[in-house]
């Protein structure tokens, strides 16, 4: 697991946490708590990480409202955005 407290929040850390979620190492509740928690209340957040976090947060919100099944959410979270 990634030591999220020792490292500044960046896109790499976010991808690592996503991989942990997709592998079943952490629950969606744990991931969502980290994503929406204090780690993101920092002005030093990498702009790529902030954009990725907003996208991931939107997907989780859509899943929570019933728009996606768990399998569909995992599929969408596992896709890498084209850059």
N, C-alpha and C positions, 0 to 999 in steps of 0.2 A: 504494500500500500504506500501511497505517496504521503509524505509528511507535509500536510497542507499548512501547518502552522509555521514551519521553518522557512518556507519558500514564498516569495511574493506571488500573487495571483497572476498567472499568465495563461496563454492559450494551451501551452504544453500541460500545465497542471490540470486545466479543465478537461483536456482530452484524456489524461490519465484517470481522472475521477469518472469520466464517462465509461472508459474501458472497465473500471471496477464495477460500475453499475451493470453494464451489459454482460459481464462475466458472472454476476451474482455475488460478488464479494461484498457489496453494500446494497442496501435496499433503496427503493425509490424515495422513501421518506428520509433516509439518511442523506442521500444525494441532494434532494430538494432543500433540506435544512441547511446543508453546506452552501448550496447555490444561492439561497435567499438570505443567508445569515450574515454575520459580521464580516466574513472574508471579502464581501463585495462592498462594504462601507468604507472603502479606502480610495483615495484620490490617485494612488499609484498603480491602479489596475491598467494592464496592457490594453490598448484599444481593440486589438484583435480578440482578446479574451472577453471584453465587454460586449462586443458584437455577437460573439459565439454564445455567451451566456444569455443574452436577450433572446436569441433564436431558440436555444434549448429550453429556456423558461416558457416561451410561447408554446412549444410542443408539449411540455408537461401540463400547462394550463388546458390545452385542447384535450389531452388525454383525460385529465381530471373531470372535464365537462362531458365526457362520453364520445368525443369525436373520433378517438382512436382506440383500438384494442391494445392490450399490453404488447402483443407481437408486432402490431403496426408501429407503436411508439418506439420499441427497440430497433425496428428496421430503420425508422427515420433518424433516430439518434446515432445509429451506426454509420450512416452515410456521411462522407466527408464533403463539405461544400467545395464546389469548384472555385479556384482562385486563379 
